[in-house]
Amino acid sequence: MTRALGIIAGAALILLYATMLLLIMPAIQLRTGENPPAALAPYTEAQARGRQTYIALGCVYCHSQQPRDASLAPDMTRGWGRPSVPKDYSYDNPHLMGTMRTGPDLFNIGARQPSVDWHLTHLYAPRSVSPGSNMPGYPFLFDVIDFVPEGVTAVNLPPEYRVRGGTVIATPDAMDLVEYLLGLDHTYPTDDLPQADPDDQPAAKSADDDKVSVLDTDLLSGTLLPPVAKVGATQ
């Protein structure tokens, strides 16, 4: 009986320690939601709906939203922006930091690609704007109609991707998702950046580069890419 009580007490202590280490201490250290940066705006209603679509489509399984410090990876060289800090996620619940990078980090995709036309085209037919991309298309976020009424956004596809006898238009879900992506812009300065040891800086090319070799090359060059030219005028 005494041995059994000892085992139970030991298991309880291990569970308590794990809870403190994995749940309570990170919550105390991060304090996500407290004192958000002045430049970080809460999500609009459209962006919040788009965020739910982002979650439903499983985008978080292929895209991260957490550029790493230069001592860990050359994410700034890839054009993904400065390292993220806890305050950047003040309005995220749940956070969508992600763990995989089958596609590029999207922490600052709104700054890298501020074109609505580009995002709609990319969602409908990724390889039409990013040859070699392994991202799947989401045609179910769009409709095909014969006549485009006022107030509806047509997708300006390249000729080889257009639908015969109709025009591809964005549904409200597609527009909300684009609004969310455009809102992912964390290029404002912050005082909370970690100070990396210059001697620990990795080479420009690391093992991680092999993992992103199939990514959209137009998203990887430059610190902040200039806006791409619109595929066409939005109707």
N, C-alpha and C positions, 0 to 999 in steps of 0.2 A: 504494500500500500504506500509506504514511504517512497519507494522508487517511482511509482506511478505519479505521485504528487510532484516529485522532482522533475520528471519529464514534462508534465503539464506546465509547471512553473517556468521551466526553461523555454518551452515552446512559446509561452505567452510573452516572455521577455524578448525573444527573437522577433515575434510579430510586432511588438511595441517599437523595437529598434528600427525595423524595416519601415514602419509607418512614419516614424519621425524622420528617417533619412530620405524616404522617397516622396512623401506627401507634405508633411508639415514644414520641414526646413526649406524646401524649394519655394513654398508659398510665402514664407516669411521673407526670404531673400529677394524674390522677384517682385512681390507686391504689385502684380499686374493690375492695371486699372487705376492706380493711385497716381495723381499728378501727371496726366497725359501731356505730351508736348503740345505747346500752343499751336504749332503748325499742323498737328494731326487732327483732322475733322472726324466727327462720328460718321458712321455710314448713313447715307440717305436711305429712304425706303426702297428705292430701286436697287441700290447697291446691296442692301441687306437681302433682298429677294435673289439677286444675282449670286450672292455668296452661298445661299442655300442650293442654288442650281449647281454651283461649283462643287459643293460637297456631294450632291446627288450623283453627279457625273463621275465622281471618283478622281477628280483632277489632283487631289492631294496625294494620291498614290504614285504619281509620276513627276510632280513638281513640288519643290520646296519653296518656302518663303522665309529663308534665313541665311543670307550671305554670311560667310564665315570670315573670321579675322585673317589677315594676311599671313600670320604665323601658321595657319592651318591649311589654307588653300588659296590659290590666286583668283578668288571670286571677283575682286575689283578689276583685275586685268580682263576677266571675262565680260565685264560690263554690267555686273549684277548689283553694283552699289556698295556702299560702306557696310561693315558688319552690323547686324541688327542688335538692338538692345531691348531689355524688357519693356520699356515704355512704348516701344513701337507697336506693341500688341494690346494696348490699353482697351481698345474697343472690340477685341476678338474673343468670342466665347461660343464655341471652343476655338482655340488657336488652330491654325492650319500651317504650322511650320513645316510639316512633312519630314520624311526620312529618306526618300528616294529622289534621284535626279535622272530619270529616264528622259525628261525634258528639262529645259533651263529653269533656273530659279526665277520666280515671278514676283519677288519682293518689290521690284520697281518696274514692272512691265508697263505700267501706266505712263512712266517717264520715257521708257525706251520706245514704246509704240503708242503714241497718243492718237492714232487715226482710228475712227470708228469703222471706216471702210475696210481697213486692213484686218481688224479683229473679226468682223463678220465674215469676210472672205476666208480667213484662216480657220474659223470654226466650221465653215461649210466644207471647204476643200483645202486642208492644210498645205498640201504639196503644190497648190496653185501659186502660193506666195513664198513657200519655203521648200524648194526641191530637196528631196532626200529625207524630209521629216518623217518620223515614224508615228506621228500623232494620228489617231483616228479622226475621221470627220464626224460631225454631228448634224446630219441632214434633217433629223427629226425636230431640230430647233427652228426649222424654216418651213415655209409653205411655197407652193408654186401656183401662181394665179395668172390669168390672161390679161387683166388690167390692174394697174397699180393705182389705187385711190390716193387721195391727198392724206397726208399724215402717216403713211406706211413707208417703211424704209426698204428699198430694193437693194439686193446684194449685187454689187458691180463685179461680176466674175469675168475672168479672162475668156475670150471667145470659145476656147476648147472645153471649158467647164460649164458653159451655159446650157440651160434646158431648152430643148426645141419646143416651140409653141407655147412658151410661158416665161414668166419672170420669177426668179427666186426672191422671196421677201423674208425679212426677219420677223419672227414671232415675238411677243412681249418677253418670253423667257430668254430669247437670244439677246434682246436689247438690254435686259436687266443684267445678264452675265457680262456683257461688254461694259456696262456702267461700272460693275464691280472691278473688272480688270483695269479699266482706266483709273479707278480710284487707288490702285496699288502704286502709290508714289511716296516713297520715304526718303526723298533726296534732301530733306531739311537737315540742318546740322544738329548735332547732339553733343553734350558734354560727357556722356557716359561711356564713350568708347574705351575699350581696354587698351592699354599701352603695351604693344608687342616689343619683344627684344629684337632689334635689327638683325642680330646674328642668327635668329631663328627663322628668318624669312625663307620660304621655299623657293625653289627655282621656278622660272616662268612656266615650265611644263612639269606637271606632276602626274602621278598615277591616276588622279581623278580625270585628267584630260581624256584618257581612253574611254571613260564612261560617258563623256558628253560628245564623242566624235560624231554621233549621228544627229546631234541637235541642229536646230535652225541656225545656220551659220550667220544669218543677218542679225541674230540676237546676241552673238558672242563677241563682236568686235567693238572696240571703243569703250570708254568709261560710261558715257551716256550717248546712245545713238541719236542722231538727228531724226526728226519725224520722217517717215517714209512718205513718198508721194502717193496720193490717193489713187486707188485703182480706177475710180471714176467718180462722177458727182453723185451724191446721195439724193435720191428722189424723195 
